[in-house]
Amino acid sequence: MAEPTKLEADFIHLHVHSHYSLLNALPTPKELTQQAREYNMPALALTDNGGLYGAINFYKACTKEKIKPIIGVDAFLAPRTRFDKDAGIDKPRGRVVFLAKNNNGYKNLIKMVTESFVNGFYYRPRMDHDLITQYHEDLICIIPSFSGEPVLALKDLNNEKAEASLDWYKNLFGDDCYLETTHHPEIDGHEALQKNIFNLSAKMNVPLVAAHDVYYLKQRDHLARETMIKIQTGGTVETQDTEGELAPNFSFISQEHAKELFVTPAEREALKNTIKIAEQCTVEMSPGSTWYFPDYKIQSGREPDDELYTTAYEGVAWRGLSLEDPIVKERLDYELGVIKMKGYAKYFLVVGDLLREARERKILTTIRGSVAGSLTTYVLGITNVNPLEYKLPFERFLNPERPSAPDIDMDYADNRRDEIIEYARSKYGRDNVAQIGTFGTMMSRAAVRDVARAL
C-alpha cells in the first residue's frame, strides 16, 4: 500500500454536515468546499446525518477545488438492535461518525447505510453493533463529543458504562478509534463534559481528535438553521440574538480559529490527529465515467449490437415503413451506428424488454422527452411517434459528442408499476435493481409560510 500523502495543515474539519442532513444543516457541498479552499484547508470531510446522499456531489466539488475529499457518515445508533422498534425505547440517541479510509471502506459505508434504512429505520436510519461489526473494516471511528455512546454514559455519570462502551469500539477498531473533543464554552456543562472525555481518553488509551461540528458557514447563519429545525420539530425560534453571540457556534471555523480554541498540549495533539486521519483516508472514484448496463441475455446468441440491428430492421415493417425507402434506411443506419459507437446497445435492448413486458401485461405506458426523436426506438416499440413524419432530430436525444448516457423516461400506470419493478428484479437480479429518490426543496411560497410559522 502506498504511503499516505502528507498534508500541510494545522486543522481539518472531519465532522461536517451539508444540506443533505435534511432540515438540519444549511450549506451545499459546493459552498463547503469553497469555504475550505478560502481557509487553505487541503482536505475536508462530509458526515451527513445517517445518509450518503451528498457523497458524489461532495466528491465532485472537492475535485474541482483541488481539495482531498473524505467521505463519511454521522450515524444514528439503535439503543438495542436495529430490528427493535418499540415506542419509548428504541428511538435513537447515540451517534457515531465513520470515515472511509479507502474504496473498500466506502463500500462498507454504503452497505451499512443501506441496511440502516431498509431494516433499521425507526424515526431515523439506525445502525447497531452487529451491523458495525460486520462492516467495520477500513473505517475510521470517531466517538462524537455530544452524543457518542460512551459520552452519553458520562452524561449519566456512569463511568463504568462509558468505559465498557468505549472498550467495545476500541477492541473493534483498534488504532482507528478516536474520541472527539470540541470547544463550546457557550453550552452549559460542555466544558466539564470535555474534561471527563479527556480523562476517559487517558484511562482507556484512546486518542483524541479535535472537531468543530459544522452545520452552517458563518455564525450569523445560526438563526436560519434554528428556523429549519423548528420547521421540522414545531415551535418558534428565539430571535433576540440575531448575530449568534449567545448561541452555540456550529459554523465553519478556520484553522487559525481552531488553534485559538485548542491550546493545551493534549488539545494540540488532538489537532494533529485531524491531519493524521485525513492523510489515512483516500477514496478514489470517477463519477459518470463508466456505465454499467444490465446483463441482458440474448437467446439468439448474437452480440448486443447485432441483436439491436436485427431487432430494429425487423421492426421497420412492423411500423409500416420500408427499408427500400432511402430516408428510412439512412436514418436508421446512422442512429444504430451512433448507438454502437457509444456502446449503448444493451441499454436499448433492456428498455425495449421492459416495455414489451408492459404491453404483454396490458399495462398503460408512455415515454417522455427527446427520445421521441429516435427512429430506432420507434421501430423497437419503445416510442410511438414517427420522428421522420414530424421532423424530430435524433441528435437532441443522442449524438457522438454527448458525454452522458441516453435518458429514456418511461412512465407506467401507477397502480401497476410494481409489476414491472418486480419483473426487472426477477430477470436482472434483486441486487441490480434500485429505486431512486428525489429531493424536494421548499420553493418561495412554501418557504415563506413555513418560516413565518416558526418565527
Residue pairs with C-beta under 8 A, 6 or more apart in sequence:
4 279
4 280
4 282
5 68
5 279
5 282
6 279
7 42
7 43
7 68
7 275
7 278
7 279
8 42
9 40
9 41
9 42
9 43
9 255
9 274
9 275
9 278
10 255
10 256
10 258
10 259
10 271
10 275
11 41
11 210
11 255
11 258
11 259
11 262
11 271
11 274
11 275
12 41
12 42
12 43
12 44
12 45
12 274
12 275
12 277
12 278
13 36
13 41
13 44
13 45
13 211
13 212
13 214
13 252
13 274
14 45
14 47
14 70
14 72
14 97
14 99
14 142
14 209
14 211
14 274
14 277
14 278
15 45
15 47
15 74
15 97
15 142
15 144
15 180
15 211
15 212
15 213
15 214
16 32
16 44
16 45
16 46
16 47
16 213
16 214
16 252
17 24
17 25
17 46
17 47
17 48
17 49
17 74
17 213
17 214
17 215
18 25
18 27
18 28
18 29
18 32
18 46
18 48
18 54
18 58
19 25
19 26
19 27
19 28
19 54
20 29
20 48
20 51
20 53
20 54
20 439
21 48
21 49
21 51
21 74
21 215
22 49
23 228
23 229
23 231
23 232
24 49
24 215
24 225
24 228
24 229
24 232
25 48
25 49
25 214
25 215
25 216
25 225
26 215
26 216
26 217
26 221
26 224
26 225
26 228
27 35
27 214
27 216
27 217
27 252
28 57
29 46
29 54
29 57
29 58
29 60
29 61
29 62
30 57
30 61
31 217
32 44
32 46
32 58
32 61
32 214
32 217
32 252
33 44
33 58
33 61
33 62
33 64
33 65
33 67
34 61
34 65
35 217
35 252
36 43
36 44
36 65
36 67
36 252
37 65
37 66
37 67
39 252
39 254
39 255
40 255
41 67
41 255
42 67
42 68
42 278
43 67
43 68
43 69
43 70
43 278
43 281
44 62
44 67
44 68
44 69
44 70
45 70
45 71
45 72
45 99
45 278
45 281
46 54
46 55
46 58
46 69
46 70
46 71
46 72
47 72
47 73
47 74
47 97
47 98
47 99
48 54
48 73
48 74
49 74
49 76
49 124
50 73
50 74
50 75
50 76
50 113
50 116
50 124
50 125
51 73
51 113
51 117
51 125
52 71
52 73
52 109
52 110
52 113
53 439
55 71
55 106
56 287
58 69
58 71
59 69
59 71
59 283
59 285
59 287
60 287
62 68
62 69
63 69
68 278
68 281
68 282
69 283
70 99
70 100
70 277
70 278
70 281
70 283
71 99
71 100
71 106
71 109
71 281
71 283
72 97
72 98
72 99
72 100
72 109
72 140
73 97
73 98
73 109
73 112
73 113
74 95
74 96
74 97
74 144
75 95
75 96
75 97
75 98
75 112
75 113
75 116
75 127
76 92
76 94
76 95
76 116
76 124
76 125
76 126
76 127
77 92
77 93
77 94
77 95
77 96
77 126
77 127
77 128
77 149
78 84
78 90
78 92
78 120
78 122
78 126
78 127
78 128
79 89
79 90
79 91
79 92
79 93
79 94
80 89
80 90
80 128
81 128
81 130
82 115
82 116
82 119
82 120
82 126
82 127
82 128
82 130
82 131
83 119
83 120
84 90
85 122
90 122
90 126
91 122
91 123
92 122
92 123
92 124
92 126
93 147
93 152
94 147
94 148
94 149
94 152
95 144
95 146
95 147
95 148
96 127
96 132
96 141
96 142
96 143
96 144
96 148
96 149
96 169
97 141
97 142
97 143
97 144
97 180
98 109
98 112
98 139
98 140
98 141
98 142
99 105
99 139
99 140
99 142
99 277
99 281
100 106
100 108
100 109
100 138
100 139
100 140
100 281
100 283
101 138
101 139
101 140
101 176
101 280
101 281
101 282
102 138
102 281
102 282
102 283
103 283
103 284
103 285
104 137
104 138
105 137
105 138
105 139
105 281
105 283
106 283
106 285
108 135
108 136
108 137
108 138
108 139
109 135
109 139
111 135
112 127
112 131
112 132
112 135
113 125
115 127
115 131
116 125
116 126
116 127
116 131
117 125
120 126
120 127
120 128
120 131
129 168
132 172
133 172
136 172
136 173
139 173
139 176
140 173
140 176
140 178
140 277
140 280
140 281
141 169
141 172
141 173
141 176
141 177
141 178
142 178
142 179
142 180
142 209
142 211
142 277
143 149
143 150
143 151
143 166
143 169
143 177
143 178
143 179
143 180
144 151
144 180
144 211
144 213
145 151
145 179
145 180
145 181
145 182
145 193
145 194
145 197
145 211
146 182
146 213
148 179
148 180
149 165
150 162
150 163
150 165
150 166
150 169
150 179
150 200
151 162
151 193
151 197
153 159
153 161
153 162
153 165
154 162
154 193
154 196
154 197
154 200
155 193
159 200
162 200
163 200
163 203
163 204
166 179
166 200
166 204
166 206
167 204
169 177
169 206
170 177
170 204
170 206
176 280
177 206
178 206
178 207
178 208
178 209
178 273
178 277
179 197
179 200
179 201
179 206
179 207
179 208
179 209
180 197
180 208
180 209
180 210
180 211
181 194
181 197
181 198
181 208
181 209
181 210
181 211
181 262
181 267
181 270
182 190
182 194
182 210
182 211
182 212
182 213
183 194
183 212
183 261
183 262
184 190
184 191
184 248
184 249
185 191
186 246
186 247
186 248
186 249
187 248
197 208
198 208
198 266
200 206
201 207
201 208
207 269
207 270
207 273
208 266
208 267
208 269
208 270
208 273
209 270
209 273
209 274
209 277
210 258
210 262
210 267
210 270
210 271
210 273
210 274
211 274
212 249
212 250
212 251
212 253
212 258
212 261
213 250
214 250
214 251
214 252
215 225
215 250
216 222
216 224
216 225
216 250
216 251
216 252
217 251
217 252
218 251
218 252
219 243
219 244
219 247
219 249
219 251
220 242
220 243
220 244
221 244
221 251
222 244
222 247
222 248
222 249
222 250
222 251
223 237
223 239
223 241
223 242
223 244
223 247
225 250
226 237
226 238
226 247
227 237
227 451
227 454
227 455
230 236
230 237
230 454
231 450
231 451
231 453
231 454
235 454
236 454
236 455
237 454
237 455
239 455
241 247
253 261
258 271
259 271
261 267
262 268
262 270
262 271
288 403
288 404
291 343
291 344
291 347
291 405
293 344
293 346
293 347
293 350
294 346
294 350
294 428
294 432
295 428
295 432
296 304
296 346
296 349
296 350
296 353
298 304
298 307
298 349
300 307
300 310
302 310
304 345
304 346
304 349
305 339
305 340
305 345
307 345
307 349
308 336
308 339
308 340
308 345
308 348
308 349
308 376
309 336
311 349
311 352
311 380
312 332
312 336
312 376
312 379
312 380
313 323
313 332
315 378
315 379
315 380
315 381
316 322
316 323
316 328
316 332
316 379
318 379
318 381
319 378
319 379
319 386
321 328
321 379
321 386
322 328
323 329
323 332
327 388
328 375
328 388
331 375
331 388
331 394
332 375
332 376
332 379
334 394
335 374
335 375
335 376
335 394
335 398
336 376
338 394
338 398
338 399
338 400
339 345
339 348
339 376
339 398
341 400
342 398
342 400
342 402
342 405
344 398
344 405
344 406
347 405
347 406
348 376
348 377
348 380
348 382
348 406
350 428
351 377
351 382
351 408
351 410
352 380
352 381
352 382
353 427
354 410
354 420
354 423
354 424
355 365
355 381
355 382
355 410
356 381
357 420
357 423
358 365
358 412
358 420
359 365
359 381
361 416
361 419
363 412
363 413
363 416
363 419
363 420
364 412
364 413
364 416
365 410
365 411
365 412
365 413
366 411
367 377
367 382
367 383
367 384
367 408
367 409
367 410
367 411
368 409
368 411
369 397
369 407
369 408
369 409
370 396
370 397
371 377
371 382
371 383
371 397
371 406
371 407
371 408
371 409
372 383
372 385
372 387
372 392
372 397
373 387
373 392
373 393
373 394
373 395
373 396
373 397
374 382
374 383
374 387
374 394
374 397
374 398
375 386
375 387
375 388
375 394
377 383
377 408
378 384
378 385
378 386
378 387
382 408
385 392
387 393
387 394
397 406
398 406
412 420
421 433
421 435
424 433
425 433
442 450
